[in-house]
Amino acid sequence: MTDLIAPLGGTPEGERLARIERSPNWRDGAFQNPVPTSVSTAGKMGELLKRQLFGREERVPKRAIPIVTNDHTRFDAPPASGLRITWLGHSSTLIEIDGYRVLVDPLYGERVSPSPLVGPKRFHAPALPLAELPALDVVLITHDHYDHLDYPAVRGILKSERQKNVQWVTTLGVGAHLEQWGVAPAKITELDWGDAAHVGDLKLTAHPARHFSGRVIKRNQTLWASWVVASGAHRVLHSGDTGWFDGLAGLKAHGPYDLALIKSASYDVLWPDIHLNPEEAVRMNVAIGNPLMLPLHWGTFNLAFHDWFEPPERVLAEAARTGTRVVIPRIGAPFEPATPPAFDPWWREEKQSA
């Protein structure tokens, strides 16, 4: 029973709760989106069940998808340009930026669920095993959903001697989960929209996003955000989870960006407000200055009613229409945005071999 309860996390209380209640984004006992937003599928359960049982999409790969597996020594030599990115699947990304290492939304559980027995299961093994993570400076958690805040990842990082100095940066309230799982309070920084954390010369800033939060029944007791990770020489945007709203264009003022990591999958007409679809993801990229774009939130779990390989194809089509440069590396393959790798449609190889 403990194994089922522990992943649920903690509840904000005391000074943490008082700070939440002082936030301008907290009203009527919950965090609010920047624009009116529906997160409910009430009245749609029949359609959800029908599509879940009878949908004909290829939501799970028929064969093993190609990934690049690393150990920590792969990251001993610093990037020549000062910036290197390793997409680890879904939204999990290792950002090496001017001498700092930031791991965003590490995801190591077999399922995105509080249970090891039920819930969406991984398509592939971790491309960078927990024990092989290089020494990190920051773990950045965009929000508290199970596919972004992963109990096995947090516990594994805490057990690693290599990670003894890591700082945890996240949104208001999420620290209650981290503290419940053993992260020292002094190592946790929680931000409201517009707040920034500094780790040495690195600046991490939380920005408004259109989404929701929650690991149990009650929603929006913790905040969600998009993030800018900036050093003196480089800037990377991580969208976190968000739906489209005009306020996303305000992120342009915090650029220019070397790379934008933008959520591009797990979309559906039944929940249009809270997840960008591929065309909206490109629209966001264009709105922030049209930097090099890496589409996130696909390739590792089945979380929606679309083919698992559909998001990159739709992103590429919209990118061609808008003059957007896109990079889609193999999961686990490090690259430097200054010299992005050649086009490699690896997801098509799996589809064609099926």
Disulfide bonds with the S-S distance in Angstrom:
none
